[in-house]
Amino acid sequence: MTGQPKTGQRLLELVLEDIEFIKVHFGVSIIVWCTDNGPDGKKMCRLLGVMFPWLFVIVCGAHQINLIVGNFLGLKEEYLKSVKDALKVIKWFTAHSTALALVND
């Protein structure tokens, strides 16, 4: 949608095109649609649910977890220092493949 307005109506049009493509090219029926929880996604979910009341329209769990973790890490509590230190250790290991191989073994 680069260069286009990010609206629920436009997202719905794209989703309907995707559903039709999947049906025609793969011969399957969509029973659930997953999207993010942004304003355009919310409106698209509502409109899609009206058009297809039998369709499960859900919010992406990974997006929700990412938002929760981001909020948690943004807190200024003292106990978060250990989380930030742990992330430094994880980043160090992922940048040093020999040490990471030893940990994996």
N, CA and C atoms as a LAMMPS dump frame, in Angstrom:
ITEM: TIMESTEP
0
ITEM: NUMBER OF ATOMS
315
ITEM: BOX BOUNDS ff ff ff
-5.0000000000000000e+02 5.0000000000000000e+02
-5.0000000000000000e+02 5.0000000000000000e+02
-5.0000000000000000e+02 5.0000000000000000e+02
ITEM: ATOMS id mol type element x y z
1 1 1 N 0.818 -1.196 0
2 1 2 C 0 0 0
3 1 3 C 0.863 1.261 0
4 2 1 N 2.128 1.111 -0.352
5 2 2 C 3.023 2.261 -0.381
6 2 3 C 2.468 3.338 -1.3
7 3 1 N 2.387 4.544 -0.787
8 3 2 C 1.889 5.67 -1.564
9 3 3 C 0.379 5.78 -1.612
10 4 1 N -0.311 4.833 -1.017
11 4 2 C -1.772 4.86 -0.997
12 4 3 C -2.241 5.154 0.421
13 5 1 N -3.44 5.738 0.552
14 5 2 C -3.969 5.965 1.894
15 5 3 C -4.223 4.626 2.594
16 6 1 N -3.801 4.527 3.849
17 6 2 C -4.032 3.3 4.62
18 6 3 C -5.386 3.416 5.305
19 7 1 N -6.404 2.994 4.6
20 7 2 C -7.762 3.044 5.149
21 7 3 C -8.309 1.629 5.269
22 8 1 N -9.291 1.472 6.135
23 8 2 C -9.943 0.186 6.294
24 8 3 C -10.611 -0.278 5.018
25 9 1 N -11.195 0.659 4.282
26 9 2 C -11.867 0.315 3.025
27 9 3 C -10.859 -0.202 2.003
28 10 1 N -9.72 0.477 1.882
29 10 2 C -8.693 0.03 0.917
30 10 3 C -8.126 -1.323 1.337
31 11 1 N -7.879 -1.51 2.622
32 11 2 C -7.373 -2.788 3.114
33 11 3 C -8.381 -3.898 2.836
34 12 1 N -9.661 -3.609 3.012
35 12 2 C -10.706 -4.588 2.709
36 12 3 C -10.64 -4.998 1.239
37 13 1 N -10.474 -4.039 0.346
38 13 2 C -10.375 -4.356 -1.083
39 13 3 C -9.208 -5.306 -1.342
40 14 1 N -8.066 -5.044 -0.714
41 14 2 C -6.902 -5.902 -0.891
42 14 3 C -7.143 -7.301 -0.331
43 15 1 N -7.784 -7.362 0.824
44 15 2 C -8.081 -8.654 1.451
45 15 3 C -9.042 -9.453 0.575
46 16 1 N -10.065 -8.808 0.048
47 16 2 C -11.017 -9.501 -0.83
48 16 3 C -10.323 -10.044 -2.084
49 17 1 N -9.381 -9.262 -2.617
50 17 2 C -8.593 -9.739 -3.76
51 17 3 C -7.773 -10.967 -3.366
52 18 1 N -7.169 -10.929 -2.185
53 18 2 C -6.374 -12.068 -1.71
54 18 3 C -7.241 -13.308 -1.502
55 19 1 N -8.404 -13.122 -0.911
56 19 2 C -9.316 -14.25 -0.679
57 19 3 C -9.718 -14.883 -2.012
58 20 1 N -10.036 -14.055 -2.989
59 20 2 C -10.415 -14.57 -4.31
60 20 3 C -9.235 -15.293 -4.965
61 21 1 N -8.055 -14.72 -4.867
62 21 2 C -6.858 -15.343 -5.439
63 21 3 C -6.625 -16.72 -4.823
64 22 1 N -6.723 -16.806 -3.506
65 22 2 C -6.516 -18.075 -2.806
66 22 3 C -7.554 -19.104 -3.242
67 23 1 N -8.79 -18.668 -3.351
68 23 2 C -9.875 -19.572 -3.754
69 23 3 C -9.637 -20.106 -5.169
70 24 1 N -9.288 -19.212 -6.104
71 24 2 C -9.121 -19.6 -7.509
72 24 3 C -7.858 -20.437 -7.712
73 25 1 N -6.736 -19.992 -7.16
74 25 2 C -5.457 -20.636 -7.445
75 25 3 C -5.156 -21.846 -6.568
76 26 1 N -5.725 -21.912 -5.394
77 26 2 C -5.429 -23.02 -4.492
78 26 3 C -6.647 -23.893 -4.202
79 27 1 N -7.816 -23.441 -4.607
80 27 2 C -9.021 -24.235 -4.442
81 27 3 C -9.442 -24.453 -2.998
82 28 1 N -9.151 -23.491 -2.15
83 28 2 C -9.546 -23.607 -0.746
84 28 3 C -10.443 -22.454 -0.363
85 29 1 N -11.215 -22.679 0.679
86 29 2 C -12.062 -21.617 1.231
87 29 3 C -11.424 -21.093 2.507
88 30 1 N -11.384 -19.803 2.623
89 30 2 C -10.836 -19.166 3.816
90 30 3 C -11.874 -19.254 4.936
91 31 1 N -11.444 -19.698 6.12
92 31 2 C -12.356 -19.75 7.262
93 31 3 C -11.94 -18.78 8.367
94 32 1 N -10.715 -18.252 8.266
95 32 2 C -10.23 -17.294 9.262
96 32 3 C -9.317 -16.296 8.563
97 33 1 N -9.367 -15.039 9.023
98 33 2 C -8.468 -14.006 8.508
99 33 3 C -7.822 -13.323 9.704
100 34 1 N -6.505 -13.158 9.627
101 34 2 C -5.739 -12.568 10.726
102 34 3 C -5.091 -11.279 10.242
103 35 1 N -5.152 -10.239 11.071
104 35 2 C -4.564 -8.955 10.706
105 35 3 C -4.033 -8.267 11.955
106 36 1 N -3.371 -7.132 11.757
107 36 2 C -2.915 -6.364 12.92
108 36 3 C -4.08 -5.559 13.482
109 37 1 N -3.806 -4.84 14.554
110 37 2 C -4.885 -4.152 15.258
111 37 3 C -4.818 -2.634 15.066
112 38 1 N -4.216 -2.196 13.955
113 38 2 C -4.178 -0.766 13.668
114 38 3 C -5.553 -0.276 13.253
115 39 1 N -5.715 1.024 13.136
116 39 2 C -7.032 1.568 12.783
117 39 3 C -7.578 1.009 11.469
118 40 1 N -6.716 0.877 10.447
119 40 2 C -7.184 0.333 9.175
120 40 3 C -7.549 -1.142 9.323
121 41 1 N -6.764 -1.889 10.108
122 41 2 C -7.064 -3.296 10.344
123 41 3 C -8.364 -3.495 11.103
124 42 1 N -8.609 -2.643 12.073
125 42 2 C -9.854 -2.746 12.848
126 42 3 C -11.077 -2.542 11.962
127 43 1 N -10.999 -1.512 11.116
128 43 2 C -12.15 -1.242 10.248
129 43 3 C -12.324 -2.368 9.242
130 44 1 N -11.204 -2.851 8.68
131 44 2 C -11.284 -3.943 7.726
132 44 3 C -11.904 -5.176 8.381
133 45 1 N -11.512 -5.484 9.611
134 45 2 C -12.071 -6.636 10.333
135 45 3 C -13.583 -6.497 10.481
136 46 1 N -14.005 -5.312 10.868
137 46 2 C -15.45 -5.075 11.056
138 46 3 C -16.195 -5.261 9.741
139 47 1 N -15.678 -4.666 8.667
140 47 2 C -16.337 -4.762 7.364
141 47 3 C -16.322 -6.2 6.828
142 48 1 N -15.206 -6.89 7.005
143 48 2 C -15.102 -8.278 6.548
144 48 3 C -16.073 -9.169 7.307
145 49 1 N -16.211 -8.914 8.617
146 49 2 C -17.159 -9.68 9.428
147 49 3 C -18.597 -9.467 9.007
148 50 1 N -18.917 -8.265 8.538
149 50 2 C -20.272 -7.983 8.052
150 50 3 C -20.515 -8.708 6.722
151 51 1 N -19.504 -8.698 5.864
152 51 2 C -19.646 -9.343 4.554
153 51 3 C -19.707 -10.866 4.66
154 52 1 N -18.914 -11.421 5.582
155 52 2 C -18.825 -12.873 5.745
156 52 3 C -19.016 -13.212 7.214
157 53 1 N -20.248 -13.264 7.706
158 53 2 C -20.49 -13.482 9.137
159 53 3 C -19.981 -14.826 9.654
160 54 1 N -19.758 -15.789 8.767
161 54 2 C -19.248 -17.1 9.159
162 54 3 C -17.722 -17.113 9.301
163 55 1 N -17.062 -16.056 8.855
164 55 2 C -15.602 -15.985 8.855
165 55 3 C -15.086 -15.542 10.226
166 56 1 N -14.087 -16.242 10.739
167 56 2 C -13.421 -15.809 11.969
168 56 3 C -12.409 -14.734 11.591
169 57 1 N -12.53 -13.558 12.172
170 57 2 C -11.601 -12.464 11.91
171 57 3 C -10.911 -12.162 13.234
172 58 1 N -9.599 -12.419 13.264
173 58 2 C -8.852 -12.3 14.522
174 58 3 C -7.695 -11.322 14.381
175 59 1 N -7.214 -10.878 15.531
176 59 2 C -6.047 -10 15.598
177 59 3 C -4.811 -10.877 15.78
178 60 1 N -3.748 -10.529 15.123
179 60 2 C -2.509 -11.301 15.159
180 60 3 C -1.926 -11.31 16.567
181 61 1 N -1.765 -12.502 17.11
182 61 2 C -1.197 -12.655 18.452
183 61 3 C 0.233 -12.165 18.534
184 62 1 N 1.026 -12.373 17.477
185 62 2 C 2.422 -11.926 17.49
186 62 3 C 2.507 -10.412 17.597
187 63 1 N 1.616 -9.706 16.884
188 63 2 C 1.594 -8.242 16.993
189 63 3 C 1.248 -7.821 18.424
190 64 1 N 0.275 -8.498 19.017
191 64 2 C -0.149 -8.15 20.37
192 64 3 C 0.963 -8.392 21.369
193 65 1 N 1.637 -9.535 21.24
194 65 2 C 2.748 -9.848 22.154
195 65 3 C 3.87 -8.835 21.974
196 66 1 N 4.155 -8.47 20.731
197 66 2 C 5.195 -7.48 20.468
198 66 3 C 4.864 -6.154 21.14
199 67 1 N 3.602 -5.738 21.08
200 67 2 C 3.193 -4.492 21.733
201 67 3 C 3.347 -4.588 23.249
202 68 1 N 2.955 -5.722 23.814
203 68 2 C 3.061 -5.919 25.267
204 68 3 C 4.517 -5.899 25.705
205 69 1 N 5.361 -6.641 24.983
206 69 2 C 6.785 -6.686 25.332
207 69 3 C 7.398 -5.295 25.188
208 70 1 N 7.031 -4.586 24.125
209 70 2 C 7.544 -3.226 23.946
210 70 3 C 7.145 -2.311 25.092
211 71 1 N 5.898 -2.427 25.545
212 71 2 C 5.447 -1.631 26.691
213 71 3 C 6.207 -2.017 27.947
214 72 1 N 6.404 -3.307 28.151
215 72 2 C 7.117 -3.791 29.338
216 72 3 C 8.557 -3.285 29.356
217 73 1 N 9.245 -3.399 28.205
218 73 2 C 10.641 -2.973 28.147
219 73 3 C 10.775 -1.454 28.227
220 74 1 N 9.713 -0.727 27.939
221 74 2 C 9.749 0.731 28.016
222 74 3 C 9.559 1.268 29.425
223 75 1 N 9.204 0.402 30.365
224 75 2 C 9.02 0.84 31.742
225 75 3 C 10.345 1.28 32.344
226 76 1 N 10.301 2.137 33.321
227 76 2 C 11.522 2.649 33.955
228 76 3 C 11.78 1.995 35.304
229 77 1 N 11.252 0.807 35.506
230 77 2 C 11.426 0.114 36.777
231 77 3 C 12.838 -0.453 36.887
232 78 1 N 13.322 -0.55 38.087
233 78 2 C 14.679 -1.049 38.343
234 78 3 C 14.85 -2.501 37.887
235 79 1 N 13.845 -3.335 38.061
236 79 2 C 13.989 -4.736 37.695
237 79 3 C 14.19 -4.946 36.197
238 80 1 N 13.866 -3.928 35.404
239 80 2 C 14.072 -4.058 33.967
240 80 3 C 15.547 -4.001 33.589
241 81 1 N 16.38 -3.515 34.507
242 81 2 C 17.817 -3.492 34.229
243 81 3 C 18.314 -4.901 33.935
244 82 1 N 17.809 -5.88 34.666
245 82 2 C 18.249 -7.253 34.418
246 82 3 C 17.787 -7.736 33.041
247 83 1 N 16.621 -7.296 32.586
248 83 2 C 16.146 -7.669 31.247
249 83 3 C 17.064 -7.059 30.197
250 84 1 N 17.427 -5.805 30.383
251 84 2 C 18.316 -5.144 29.422
252 84 3 C 19.691 -5.801 29.426
253 85 1 N 20.176 -6.188 30.603
254 85 2 C 21.456 -6.903 30.682
255 85 3 C 21.355 -8.26 29.975
256 86 1 N 20.25 -8.948 30.167
257 86 2 C 20.052 -10.25 29.507
258 86 3 C 20.041 -10.079 27.994
259 87 1 N 19.417 -9.013 27.5
260 87 2 C 19.404 -8.77 26.056
261 87 3 C 20.808 -8.506 25.524
262 88 1 N 21.632 -7.827 26.303
263 88 2 C 23.03 -7.6 25.9
264 88 3 C 23.768 -8.933 25.774
265 89 1 N 23.547 -9.822 26.73
266 89 2 C 24.198 -11.137 26.698
267 89 3 C 23.726 -11.921 25.476
268 90 1 N 22.415 -11.902 25.231
269 90 2 C 21.867 -12.624 24.069
270 90 3 C 22.441 -12.062 22.778
271 91 1 N 22.508 -10.749 22.659
272 91 2 C 23.069 -10.131 21.451
273 91 3 C 24.539 -10.497 21.278
274 92 1 N 25.277 -10.554 22.395
275 92 2 C 26.69 -10.918 22.316
276 92 3 C 26.833 -12.332 21.778
277 93 1 N 26.045 -13.266 22.333
278 93 2 C 26.139 -14.652 21.88
279 93 3 C 25.741 -14.797 20.413
280 94 1 N 24.71 -14.082 19.978
281 94 2 C 24.289 -14.209 18.58
282 94 3 C 25.31 -13.591 17.63
283 95 1 N 26.145 -12.69 18.126
284 95 2 C 27.184 -12.079 17.298
285 95 3 C 28.476 -12.894 17.297
286 96 1 N 28.586 -13.891 18.149
287 96 2 C 29.794 -14.713 18.267
288 96 3 C 29.404 -16.179 18.067
289 97 1 N 29.507 -16.629 16.818
290 97 2 C 28.98 -17.944 16.46
291 97 3 C 29.678 -19.091 17.177
292 98 1 N 30.972 -18.979 17.463
293 98 2 C 31.668 -20.062 18.165
294 98 3 C 31.133 -20.215 19.57
295 99 1 N 30.959 -19.111 20.276
296 99 2 C 30.402 -19.167 21.629
297 99 3 C 28.959 -19.66 21.598
298 100 1 N 28.194 -19.22 20.619
299 100 2 C 26.806 -19.652 20.488
300 100 3 C 26.733 -21.157 20.221
301 101 1 N 27.649 -21.683 19.406
302 101 2 C 27.676 -23.125 19.139
303 101 3 C 27.937 -23.909 20.427
304 102 1 N 28.81 -23.393 21.282
305 102 2 C 29.08 -24.055 22.566
306 102 3 C 27.835 -24.065 23.446
307 103 1 N 27.117 -22.961 23.469
308 103 2 C 25.883 -22.881 24.262
309 103 3 C 24.84 -23.856 23.698
310 104 1 N 24.705 -23.886 22.382
311 104 2 C 23.739 -24.79 21.747
312 104 3 C 24.076 -26.247 22.011
313 105 1 N 25.378 -26.568 22.033
314 105 2 C 25.773 -27.958 22.334
315 105 3 C 25.44 -28.304 23.756
